[in-house]
Amino acid sequence: MAKKLKSFEFTGRRGNRKYPWEEWTNGEVWRVEAGKDFVVRVSSFVQAAYQYARRCGKKVRTQVGLDHVVFQFYESEEAE
C-alpha cells in the first residue's frame, strides 16, 4: 500500500540544485573551474548559466577558458 510522507528531500535534477545559483547571481564576478565547481563540459555549464539567467529574469556575461568560466549575472535593464 502507498505510504504518505510528511516530508522528503529530493536529490538529483529536479530536487536540490546542482549549483549555488542564488549565491552566484548576486552581481559579483565569479570564476568556476571544471572538475572542482562543475563536472560537465565548459560549454554545458555556460548554457546552464544562460538558462538560469532567463528563468530568474536576469542576464549573464561569460568568458570561457579551457577549464574554467568567468561570469557575472546582472539585471536585465542594465546596458550590455
Biopython code that builds the backbone (N, CA, C, O; Angstrom):
import numpy as np
from Bio.PDB.StructureBuilder import StructureBuilder

atoms = [
    (1, "MET", "N", (0.844, -1.180, 0.000)),
    (1, "MET", "CA", (0.000, 0.000, 0.000)),
    (1, "MET", "C", (0.891, 1.246, 0.000)),
    (1, "MET", "O", (1.951, 1.257, 0.627)),
    (2, "ALA", "N", (0.461, 2.278, -0.697)),
    (2, "ALA", "CA", (1.221, 3.534, -0.769)),
    (2, "ALA", "C", (1.296, 4.172, 0.603)),
    (2, "ALA", "O", (0.366, 4.066, 1.403)),
    (3, "LYS", "N", (2.403, 4.833, 0.865)),
    (3, "LYS", "CA", (2.610, 5.465, 2.162)),
    (3, "LYS", "C", (2.784, 6.969, 1.958)),
    (3, "LYS", "O", (3.611, 7.403, 1.156)),
    (4, "LYS", "N", (2.007, 7.748, 2.682)),
    (4, "LYS", "CA", (2.081, 9.192, 2.610)),
    (4, "LYS", "C", (3.230, 9.667, 3.506)),
    (4, "LYS", "O", (3.319, 9.275, 4.670)),
    (5, "LEU", "N", (4.111, 10.515, 2.953)),
    (5, "LEU", "CA", (5.249, 11.032, 3.701)),
    (5, "LEU", "C", (4.976, 12.468, 4.139)),
    (5, "LEU", "O", (4.375, 13.249, 3.401)),
    (6, "LYS", "N", (5.420, 12.802, 5.335)),
    (6, "LYS", "CA", (5.277, 14.182, 5.814)),
    (6, "LYS", "C", (6.263, 15.105, 5.119)),
    (6, "LYS", "O", (5.958, 16.269, 4.861)),
    (7, "SER", "N", (7.442, 14.587, 4.818)),
    (7, "SER", "CA", (8.437, 15.372, 4.091)),
    (7, "SER", "C", (9.432, 14.425, 3.445)),
    (7, "SER", "O", (9.561, 13.263, 3.829)),
    (8, "PHE", "N", (10.123, 14.952, 2.463)),
    (8, "PHE", "CA", (11.141, 14.189, 1.760)),
    (8, "PHE", "C", (12.040, 15.180, 1.046)),
    (8, "PHE", "O", (11.541, 16.117, 0.424)),
    (9, "GLU", "N", (13.352, 15.000, 1.119)),
    (9, "GLU", "CA", (14.280, 15.880, 0.419)),
    (9, "GLU", "C", (14.752, 15.184, -0.842)),
    (9, "GLU", "O", (15.522, 14.226, -0.783)),
    (10, "PHE", "N", (14.288, 15.668, -1.977)),
    (10, "PHE", "CA", (14.649, 15.082, -3.256)),
    (10, "PHE", "C", (16.084, 15.430, -3.620)),
    (10, "PHE", "O", (16.570, 16.516, -3.305)),
    (11, "THR", "N", (16.751, 14.507, -4.278)),
    (11, "THR", "CA", (18.079, 14.768, -4.808)),
    (11, "THR", "C", (18.005, 14.580, -6.313)),
    (11, "THR", "O", (17.048, 14.004, -6.831)),
    (12, "GLY", "N", (19.009, 15.065, -7.003)),
    (12, "GLY", "CA", (19.013, 14.906, -8.452)),
    (12, "GLY", "C", (18.557, 16.150, -9.164)),
    (12, "GLY", "O", (18.544, 17.236, -8.584)),
    (13, "ARG", "N", (18.189, 16.004, -10.399)),
    (13, "ARG", "CA", (17.920, 17.121, -11.294)),
    (13, "ARG", "C", (16.842, 18.071, -10.799)),
    (13, "ARG", "O", (17.085, 19.277, -10.741)),
    (14, "ARG", "N", (15.694, 17.593, -10.450)),
    (14, "ARG", "CA", (14.588, 18.476, -10.102)),
    (14, "ARG", "C", (14.530, 18.805, -8.611)),
    (14, "ARG", "O", (13.765, 19.676, -8.195)),
    (15, "GLY", "N", (15.315, 18.130, -7.829)),
    (15, "GLY", "CA", (15.322, 18.378, -6.391)),
    (15, "GLY", "C", (16.303, 19.479, -6.041)),
    (15, "GLY", "O", (16.184, 20.604, -6.526)),
    (16, "ASN", "N", (17.254, 19.161, -5.215)),
    (16, "ASN", "CA", (18.258, 20.153, -4.829)),
    (16, "ASN", "C", (19.024, 20.630, -6.056)),
    (16, "ASN", "O", (19.335, 19.845, -6.952)),
    (17, "ARG", "N", (19.317, 21.902, -6.084)),
    (17, "ARG", "CA", (20.041, 22.469, -7.213)),
    (17, "ARG", "C", (21.481, 21.980, -7.227)),
    (17, "ARG", "O", (22.109, 21.789, -6.186)),
    (18, "LYS", "N", (21.970, 21.788, -8.420)),
    (18, "LYS", "CA", (23.333, 21.300, -8.595)),
    (18, "LYS", "C", (24.367, 22.366, -8.244)),
    (18, "LYS", "O", (25.447, 22.049, -7.744)),
    (19, "TYR", "N", (24.035, 23.622, -8.504)),
    (19, "TYR", "CA", (24.959, 24.728, -8.286)),
    (19, "TYR", "C", (24.300, 25.788, -7.402)),
    (19, "TYR", "O", (23.075, 25.903, -7.397)),
    (20, "PRO", "N", (25.090, 26.562, -6.656)),
    (20, "PRO", "CA", (24.519, 27.605, -5.789)),
    (20, "PRO", "C", (24.180, 28.877, -6.575)),
    (20, "PRO", "O", (24.753, 29.939, -6.329)),
    (21, "TRP", "N", (23.246, 28.757, -7.518)),
    (21, "TRP", "CA", (22.906, 29.881, -8.386)),
    (21, "TRP", "C", (22.482, 31.108, -7.596)),
    (21, "TRP", "O", (22.821, 32.230, -7.974)),
    (22, "GLU", "N", (21.749, 30.918, -6.508)),
    (22, "GLU", "CA", (21.278, 32.064, -5.727)),
    (22, "GLU", "C", (22.460, 32.923, -5.264)),
    (22, "GLU", "O", (22.384, 34.152, -5.285)),
    (23, "GLU", "N", (23.530, 32.284, -4.855)),
    (23, "GLU", "CA", (24.733, 32.998, -4.437)),
    (23, "GLU", "C", (25.435, 33.620, -5.644)),
    (23, "GLU", "O", (25.892, 34.762, -5.582)),
    (24, "TRP", "N", (25.518, 32.870, -6.730)),
    (24, "TRP", "CA", (26.260, 33.320, -7.903)),
    (24, "TRP", "C", (25.560, 34.430, -8.672)),
    (24, "TRP", "O", (26.193, 35.099, -9.488)),
    (25, "THR", "N", (24.273, 34.641, -8.435)),
    (25, "THR", "CA", (23.541, 35.676, -9.172)),
    (25, "THR", "C", (23.512, 37.007, -8.424)),
    (25, "THR", "O", (22.649, 37.843, -8.694)),
    (26, "ASN", "N", (24.438, 37.216, -7.491)),
    (26, "ASN", "CA", (24.440, 38.421, -6.661)),
    (26, "ASN", "C", (25.079, 39.631, -7.328)),
    (26, "ASN", "O", (25.212, 40.677, -6.693)),
    (27, "GLY", "N", (25.476, 39.516, -8.587)),
    (27, "GLY", "CA", (26.060, 40.645, -9.299)),
    (27, "GLY", "C", (27.578, 40.695, -9.262)),
    (27, "GLY", "O", (28.186, 41.505, -9.961)),
    (28, "GLU", "N", (28.193, 39.847, -8.462)),
    (28, "GLU", "CA", (29.655, 39.810, -8.403)),
    (28, "GLU", "C", (30.199, 38.967, -9.550)),
    (28, "GLU", "O", (29.461, 38.205, -10.175)),
    (29, "VAL", "N", (31.485, 39.106, -9.821)),
    (29, "VAL", "CA", (32.135, 38.323, -10.868)),
    (29, "VAL", "C", (32.676, 37.048, -10.222)),
    (29, "VAL", "O", (33.347, 37.094, -9.191)),
    (30, "TRP", "N", (32.370, 35.906, -10.851)),
    (30, "TRP", "CA", (32.764, 34.604, -10.322)),
    (30, "TRP", "C", (33.611, 33.857, -11.342)),
    (30, "TRP", "O", (33.408, 33.988, -12.549)),
    (31, "ARG", "N", (34.566, 33.068, -10.843)),
    (31, "ARG", "CA", (35.360, 32.165, -11.677)),
    (31, "ARG", "C", (35.174, 30.759, -11.131)),
    (31, "ARG", "O", (35.491, 30.490, -9.972)),
    (32, "VAL", "N", (34.661, 29.864, -11.966)),
    (32, "VAL", "CA", (34.454, 28.478, -11.556)),
    (32, "VAL", "C", (35.324, 27.576, -12.417)),
    (32, "VAL", "O", (35.559, 27.860, -13.592)),
    (33, "GLU", "N", (35.798, 26.493, -11.828)),
    (33, "GLU", "CA", (36.713, 25.591, -12.514)),
    (33, "GLU", "C", (36.076, 24.232, -12.768)),
    (33, "GLU", "O", (35.379, 23.677, -11.918)),
    (34, "ALA", "N", (36.334, 23.719, -13.952)),
    (34, "ALA", "CA", (35.866, 22.379, -14.310)),
    (34, "ALA", "C", (36.517, 21.364, -13.380)),
    (34, "ALA", "O", (37.704, 21.467, -13.070)),
    (35, "GLY", "N", (35.749, 20.401, -12.945)),
    (35, "GLY", "CA", (36.277, 19.371, -12.052)),
    (35, "GLY", "C", (36.209, 19.746, -10.590)),
    (35, "GLY", "O", (36.203, 18.863, -9.732)),
    (36, "LYS", "N", (36.156, 21.037, -10.278)),
    (36, "LYS", "CA", (36.040, 21.496, -8.896)),
    (36, "LYS", "C", (34.641, 22.042, -8.623)),
    (36, "LYS", "O", (33.964, 21.613, -7.688)),
    (37, "ASP", "N", (34.224, 22.987, -9.448)),
    (37, "ASP", "CA", (32.948, 23.670, -9.225)),
    (37, "ASP", "C", (31.827, 23.124, -10.101)),
    (37, "ASP", "O", (30.649, 23.307, -9.792)),
    (38, "PHE", "N", (32.182, 22.467, -11.173)),
    (38, "PHE", "CA", (31.187, 21.815, -12.045)),
    (38, "PHE", "C", (31.833, 20.617, -12.724)),
    (38, "PHE", "O", (33.052, 20.572, -12.895)),
    (39, "VAL", "N", (31.010, 19.648, -13.109)),
    (39, "VAL", "CA", (31.558, 18.404, -13.655)),
    (39, "VAL", "C", (31.086, 18.126, -15.084)),
    (39, "VAL", "O", (31.303, 17.035, -15.610)),
    (40, "VAL", "N", (30.451, 19.097, -15.701)),
    (40, "VAL", "CA", (30.027, 18.955, -17.089)),
    (40, "VAL", "C", (31.034, 19.669, -17.985)),
    (40, "VAL", "O", (31.969, 20.298, -17.491)),
    (41, "ARG", "N", (30.846, 19.574, -19.294)),
    (41, "ARG", "CA", (31.705, 20.327, -20.217)),
    (41, "ARG", "C", (31.548, 21.817, -19.957)),
    (41, "ARG", "O", (30.501, 22.263, -19.489)),
    (42, "VAL", "N", (32.575, 22.576, -20.257)),
    (42, "VAL", "CA", (32.537, 24.029, -20.065)),
    (42, "VAL", "C", (31.339, 24.615, -20.815)),
    (42, "VAL", "O", (30.612, 25.444, -20.267)),
    (43, "SER", "N", (31.132, 24.195, -22.050)),
    (43, "SER", "CA", (30.021, 24.727, -22.849)),
    (43, "SER", "C", (28.671, 24.392, -22.217)),
    (43, "SER", "O", (27.740, 25.194, -22.302)),
    (44, "SER", "N", (28.548, 23.243, -21.595)),
    (44, "SER", "CA", (27.295, 22.871, -20.932)),
    (44, "SER", "C", (27.044, 23.737, -19.706)),
    (44, "SER", "O", (25.905, 24.114, -19.429)),
    (45, "PHE", "N", (28.112, 24.055, -18.969)),
    (45, "PHE", "CA", (27.954, 24.930, -17.811)),
    (45, "PHE", "C", (27.505, 26.320, -18.251)),
    (45, "PHE", "O", (26.617, 26.911, -17.636)),
    (46, "VAL", "N", (28.111, 26.839, -19.307)),
    (46, "VAL", "CA", (27.736, 28.162, -19.818)),
    (46, "VAL", "C", (26.269, 28.157, -20.232)),
    (46, "VAL", "O", (25.535, 29.096, -19.925)),
    (47, "GLN", "N", (25.844, 27.123, -20.915)),
    (47, "GLN", "CA", (24.442, 27.008, -21.326)),
    (47, "GLN", "C", (23.527, 26.999, -20.101)),
    (47, "GLN", "O", (22.477, 27.643, -20.111)),
    (48, "ALA", "N", (23.913, 26.279, -19.048)),
    (48, "ALA", "CA", (23.114, 26.240, -17.822)),
    (48, "ALA", "C", (23.022, 27.620, -17.176)),
    (48, "ALA", "O", (21.976, 27.983, -16.639)),
    (49, "ALA", "N", (24.104, 28.388, -17.225)),
    (49, "ALA", "CA", (24.103, 29.742, -16.663)),
    (49, "ALA", "C", (23.125, 30.632, -17.424)),
    (49, "ALA", "O", (22.370, 31.386, -16.811)),
    (50, "TYR", "N", (23.133, 30.552, -18.752)),
    (50, "TYR", "CA", (22.196, 31.353, -19.550)),
    (50, "TYR", "C", (20.753, 30.931, -19.300)),
    (50, "TYR", "O", (19.860, 31.776, -19.250)),
    (51, "GLN", "N", (20.522, 29.647, -19.145)),
    (51, "GLN", "CA", (19.167, 29.163, -18.855)),
    (51, "GLN", "C", (18.705, 29.652, -17.489)),
    (51, "GLN", "O", (17.557, 30.068, -17.335)),
    (52, "TYR", "N", (19.582, 29.606, -16.503)),
    (52, "TYR", "CA", (19.203, 30.076, -15.171)),
    (52, "TYR", "C", (18.921, 31.576, -15.199)),
    (52, "TYR", "O", (17.965, 32.038, -14.577)),
    (53, "ALA", "N", (19.740, 32.330, -15.908)),
    (53, "ALA", "CA", (19.523, 33.777, -16.016)),
    (53, "ALA", "C", (18.146, 34.060, -16.620)),
    (53, "ALA", "O", (17.424, 34.930, -16.132)),
    (54, "ARG", "N", (17.790, 33.354, -17.647)),
    (54, "ARG", "CA", (16.485, 33.531, -18.282)),
    (54, "ARG", "C", (15.358, 33.234, -17.301)),
    (54, "ARG", "O", (14.378, 33.975, -17.231)),
    (55, "ARG", "N", (15.500, 32.142, -16.541)),
    (55, "ARG", "CA", (14.453, 31.754, -15.582)),
    (55, "ARG", "C", (14.265, 32.778, -14.475)),
    (55, "ARG", "O", (13.143, 32.984, -14.011)),
    (56, "CYS", "N", (15.349, 33.426, -14.042)),
    (56, "CYS", "CA", (15.220, 34.357, -12.918)),
    (56, "CYS", "C", (15.158, 35.818, -13.371)),
    (56, "CYS", "O", (15.270, 36.724, -12.546)),
    (57, "GLY", "N", (14.981, 36.053, -14.668)),
    (57, "GLY", "CA", (14.790, 37.402, -15.171)),
    (57, "GLY", "C", (16.044, 38.256, -15.166)),
    (57, "GLY", "O", (15.965, 39.480, -15.060)),
    (58, "LYS", "N", (17.201, 37.615, -15.281)),
    (58, "LYS", "CA", (18.476, 38.339, -15.324)),
    (58, "LYS", "C", (19.185, 38.034, -16.633)),
    (58, "LYS", "O", (18.691, 37.275, -17.467)),
    (59, "LYS", "N", (20.336, 38.633, -16.790)),
    (59, "LYS", "CA", (21.221, 38.315, -17.905)),
    (59, "LYS", "C", (22.557, 37.904, -17.309)),
    (59, "LYS", "O", (22.829, 38.143, -16.132)),
    (60, "VAL", "N", (23.384, 37.285, -18.136)),
    (60, "VAL", "CA", (24.691, 36.844, -17.671)),
    (60, "VAL", "C", (25.717, 37.106, -18.767)),
    (60, "VAL", "O", (25.452, 36.890, -19.949)),
    (61, "ARG", "N", (26.879, 37.569, -18.360)),
    (61, "ARG", "CA", (28.003, 37.696, -19.295)),
    (61, "ARG", "C", (29.029, 36.633, -18.901)),
    (61, "ARG", "O", (29.236, 36.355, -17.720)),
    (62, "THR", "N", (29.659, 36.055, -19.905)),
    (62, "THR", "CA", (30.591, 34.958, -19.641)),
    (62, "THR", "C", (31.884, 35.138, -20.426)),
    (62, "THR", "O", (31.903, 35.749, -21.494)),
    (63, "GLN", "N", (32.944, 34.603, -19.879)),
    (63, "GLN", "CA", (34.238, 34.495, -20.561)),
    (63, "GLN", "C", (34.709, 33.064, -20.318)),
    (63, "GLN", "O", (34.822, 32.629, -19.171)),
    (64, "VAL", "N", (34.978, 32.347, -21.379)),
    (64, "VAL", "CA", (35.267, 30.916, -21.283)),
    (64, "VAL", "C", (36.755, 30.659, -21.476)),
    (64, "VAL", "O", (37.376, 31.196, -22.393)),
    (65, "GLY", "N", (37.322, 29.827, -20.596)),
    (65, "GLY", "CA", (38.688, 29.348, -20.735)),
    (65, "GLY", "C", (38.654, 27.857, -21.022)),
    (65, "GLY", "O", (37.575, 27.276, -21.140)),
    (66, "LEU", "N", (39.802, 27.238, -21.135)),
    (66, "LEU", "CA", (39.843, 25.802, -21.409)),
    (66, "LEU", "C", (39.214, 24.981, -20.301)),
    (66, "LEU", "O", (38.521, 23.998, -20.561)),
    (67, "ASP", "N", (39.462, 25.394, -19.044)),
    (67, "ASP", "CA", (38.970, 24.606, -17.915)),
    (67, "ASP", "C", (38.240, 25.458, -16.881)),
    (67, "ASP", "O", (38.107, 25.059, -15.724)),
    (68, "HIS", "N", (37.770, 26.628, -17.298)),
    (68, "HIS", "CA", (37.069, 27.487, -16.350)),
    (68, "HIS", "C", (36.096, 28.421, -17.080)),
    (68, "HIS", "O", (36.137, 28.573, -18.301)),
    (69, "VAL", "N", (35.228, 29.036, -16.285)),
    (69, "VAL", "CA", (34.296, 30.032, -16.803)),
    (69, "VAL", "C", (34.290, 31.196, -15.829)),
    (69, "VAL", "O", (34.202, 30.995, -14.618)),
    (70, "VAL", "N", (34.382, 32.402, -16.347)),
    (70, "VAL", "CA", (34.222, 33.613, -15.548)),
    (70, "VAL", "C", (32.872, 34.181, -15.960)),
    (70, "VAL", "O", (32.587, 34.307, -17.151)),
    (71, "PHE", "N", (32.036, 34.525, -14.979)),
    (71, "PHE", "CA", (30.698, 35.009, -15.320)),
    (71, "PHE", "C", (30.214, 36.032, -14.312)),
    (71, "PHE", "O", (30.711, 36.128, -13.190)),
    (72, "GLN", "N", (29.216, 36.800, -14.761)),
    (72, "GLN", "CA", (28.572, 37.784, -13.911)),
    (72, "GLN", "C", (27.116, 37.890, -14.323)),
    (72, "GLN", "O", (26.808, 38.127, -15.491)),
    (73, "PHE", "N", (26.227, 37.714, -13.367)),
    (73, "PHE", "CA", (24.802, 37.919, -13.596)),
    (73, "PHE", "C", (24.483, 39.383, -13.330)),
    (73, "PHE", "O", (25.066, 39.994, -12.435)),
    (74, "TYR", "N", (23.566, 39.944, -14.100)),
    (74, "TYR", "CA", (23.159, 41.333, -13.896)),
    (74, "TYR", "C", (21.695, 41.486, -14.271)),
    (74, "TYR", "O", (21.111, 40.622, -14.926)),
    (75, "GLU", "N", (21.120, 42.590, -13.848)),
    (75, "GLU", "CA", (19.703, 42.846, -14.094)),
    (75, "GLU", "C", (19.466, 43.111, -15.570)),
    (75, "GLU", "O", (20.320, 43.698, -16.235)),
    (76, "SER", "N", (18.344, 42.698, -16.082)),
    (76, "SER", "CA", (18.011, 42.820, -17.498)),
    (76, "SER", "C", (18.033, 44.256, -18.000)),
    (76, "SER", "O", (18.323, 44.490, -19.173)),
    (77, "GLU", "N", (17.733, 45.223, -17.135)),
    (77, "GLU", "CA", (17.641, 46.623, -17.549)),
    (77, "GLU", "C", (19.008, 47.254, -17.792)),
    (77, "GLU", "O", (19.094, 48.270, -18.481)),
    (78, "GLU", "N", (20.085, 46.675, -17.243)),
    (78, "GLU", "CA", (21.420, 47.248, -17.397)),
    (78, "GLU", "C", (21.881, 47.158, -18.845)),
    (78, "GLU", "O", (21.512, 46.234, -19.570)),
    (79, "ALA", "N", (22.679, 48.111, -19.252)),
    (79, "ALA", "CA", (23.257, 48.065, -20.604)),
    (79, "ALA", "C", (24.258, 46.927, -20.682)),
    (79, "ALA", "O", (24.980, 46.657, -19.722)),
    (80, "GLU", "N", (24.300, 46.268, -21.816)),
    (80, "GLU", "CA", (25.221, 45.145, -22.000)),
    (80, "GLU", "C", (26.594, 45.611, -22.346)),
    (80, "GLU", "O", (27.494, 44.793, -22.534)),
]
sb = StructureBuilder()
sb.init_structure("model")
sb.init_model(0)
sb.init_chain("A")
sb.init_seg("    ")
for serial, (resi, resn, name, xyz) in enumerate(atoms, 1):
    if name == "N":
        sb.init_residue(resn, " ", resi, " ")
    sb.init_atom(name, np.array(xyz, "f"), 0.0, 1.0, " ", f" {name:<3s}", serial, name[0])
structure = sb.get_structure()
